[in-house]
Amino acid sequence: MAIKANHVDGKEKGKVMLYALSTCIWCRKTKMFLNELGVAYDFVDVDLLDSEDQDKAVEIIKKFNPTGGFPTMIIDDKDGIRGFDEEKIREVLG
């Protein structure tokens, strides 16, 4: 079963999935930046999931970000952006 994500409406730029922590300043900055860009995206605050879904999320994150840090953004299930990298986010999502 898939992890339940929250959706934010905006311009479609592919499938954008953000794994974040509710308490992380860089995660909040990433969400704010995506909102500024007006991009549609889904996000999960991993620390608010039950332990089983947390384990699933970490497993997914580690495929794109072996260190497992937050935030981790996955685009179209193939590209990952680790941390709050405004330049790379702008480059990938325009």
C-alpha positions in Angstrom: 0.0 0.0 0.0 1.3 3.5 -0.9 2.0 6.1 1.6 -0.7 8.8 1.8 0.7 12.1 0.5 -0.6 15.6 0.7 -1.2 17.4 -2.7 -0.5 21.0 -3.5 -2.1 22.3 -6.7 -0.1 24.2 -9.3 1.5 24.0 -12.7 2.2 20.4 -13.7 6.0 19.9 -14.1 5.9 16.1 -13.9 5.5 14.0 -10.8 7.1 15.9 -7.9 7.3 14.1 -4.6 8.8 15.8 -1.5 9.8 13.8 1.6 10.2 16.2 4.5 10.1 16.5 8.2 7.4 18.7 9.9 10.1 20.3 12.2 12.8 20.9 9.5 13.5 24.5 8.5 15.0 23.4 5.2 11.9 21.3 4.4 9.7 24.3 5.1 11.9 26.5 2.8 11.6 23.9 0.1 7.8 23.8 0.4 7.7 27.6 0.3 9.9 27.8 -2.7 7.8 25.2 -4.6 4.7 27.3 -3.7 6.5 30.5 -5.0 7.2 28.6 -8.3 3.6 27.6 -8.5 4.5 24.0 -9.1 2.1 21.1 -8.3 3.6 18.7 -5.9 2.9 16.0 -3.3 4.6 15.9 0.0 4.9 13.6 3.1 6.1 14.8 6.5 7.8 11.5 7.3 8.0 12.2 11.1 4.2 12.3 11.2 3.8 8.9 9.6 3.3 5.7 11.6 6.5 3.6 12.0 5.7 1.2 9.2 5.1 4.1 6.7 8.2 5.8 8.0 10.3 2.7 7.1 8.7 2.6 3.6 9.5 6.3 3.1 13.1 6.0 4.2 13.5 3.0 1.9 12.3 5.1 -1.1 14.4 8.1 0.0 17.6 6.1 0.2 17.3 5.0 -3.5 17.7 8.7 -4.5 19.6 10.0 -1.4 21.8 7.3 0.2 22.5 9.4 3.3 18.7 9.6 3.9 18.6 13.3 4.8 15.7 15.7 4.5 14.3 17.2 2.4 14.5 14.8 -0.5 12.6 15.6 -3.6 12.0 13.0 -6.3 11.0 14.0 -9.8 9.2 11.5 -12.1 10.5 8.6 -10.0 13.9 9.0 -11.5 15.7 12.2 -10.4 16.4 13.2 -6.8 17.3 16.5 -5.3 18.8 16.3 -1.8 18.4 19.2 0.6 17.2 22.8 -0.2 19.0 23.4 -3.5 17.1 26.4 -4.9 19.3 26.6 -8.0 18.8 22.9 -8.9 15.0 23.0 -8.1 14.7 26.1 -10.4 16.7 24.3 -13.1 14.7 21.1 -13.0 11.2 22.6 -12.5 11.7 26.1 -14.1 
